[in-house]
Amino acid sequence: MEIQTKVNGYWIKYETIINNSYKYDAATFIYDFYYYGNPGTEYRTYVEFYVEDDGGSETKIVTSLPVTAK
């Protein structure tokens, strides 16, 4: 999971919140945090999910709606 910020129209990594965190045999993974950023800067979260079983694997990327820090 990472925080991204928009620079020149492109989303770039600003800070990594969780790196290589694995939860085996779980349907739900909850992680709660607050991030206060720089006022006027636009941020979003980027999360990459990876699942694997005997039938193969799949990766899904999810981003939040952007918000502007106050």
C-alpha positions as CSV (number, residue, x, y, z in Angstrom):
1,M,0.0,0.0,0.0
2,E,1.3,3.4,-0.9
3,I,0.3,7.0,-0.9
4,Q,0.6,8.7,-4.3
5,T,0.6,12.3,-5.2
6,K,0.0,13.9,-8.6
7,V,3.0,15.7,-10.2
8,N,2.7,17.2,-13.7
9,G,-0.5,15.2,-14.3
10,Y,1.0,11.8,-13.3
11,W,0.5,9.9,-10.1
12,I,3.8,9.0,-8.4
13,K,4.7,7.1,-5.2
14,Y,5.0,9.5,-2.3
15,E,5.3,7.1,0.6
16,T,5.0,3.4,1.2
17,I,2.7,2.5,4.1
18,I,2.8,-1.3,4.0
19,N,5.4,-3.4,2.0
20,N,5.1,-7.1,1.4
21,S,2.4,-7.8,4.0
22,Y,0.9,-11.2,3.5
23,K,-2.3,-12.7,5.0
24,Y,-2.8,-16.4,4.2
25,D,-6.2,-18.1,3.9
26,A,-8.1,-14.9,4.6
27,A,-11.1,-13.4,2.9
28,T,-10.6,-10.0,4.6
29,F,-7.6,-7.8,5.4
30,I,-8.2,-4.5,7.3
31,Y,-5.6,-1.8,7.8
32,D,-6.6,1.5,9.2
33,F,-4.4,4.6,9.2
34,Y,-4.5,8.4,9.0
35,Y,-2.3,10.5,6.7
36,Y,-2.2,14.2,7.0
37,G,-0.1,15.3,4.0
38,N,0.7,18.9,2.9
39,P,-2.2,21.3,2.6
40,G,-3.3,21.8,-1.0
41,T,-1.6,18.6,-2.2
42,E,-3.7,16.0,-3.9
43,Y,-3.2,12.4,-2.7
44,R,-4.6,8.9,-3.3
45,T,-3.9,5.4,-2.0
46,Y,-2.6,2.6,-4.3
47,V,-3.0,-1.0,-3.2
48,E,-1.9,-4.1,-5.1
49,F,-3.6,-7.4,-4.2
50,Y,-2.2,-10.8,-5.2
51,V,-4.0,-14.1,-4.8
52,E,-2.9,-17.6,-5.7
53,D,-4.3,-21.1,-5.5
54,D,-3.9,-24.4,-7.4
55,G,-5.7,-22.9,-10.4
56,G,-3.3,-20.0,-10.9
57,S,-2.8,-16.5,-9.6
58,E,-4.1,-13.0,-10.2
59,T,-3.0,-9.5,-9.3
60,K,-5.5,-6.6,-8.9
61,I,-4.6,-3.0,-8.4
62,V,-7.0,-0.6,-6.6
63,T,-6.7,3.1,-6.2
64,S,-8.9,5.4,-4.0
65,L,-10.5,8.5,-5.2
66,P,-8.1,11.5,-4.9
67,V,-8.4,13.9,-2.0
68,T,-6.8,17.3,-1.4
69,A,-5.1,17.8,2.0
70,K,-6.5,20.7,4.1
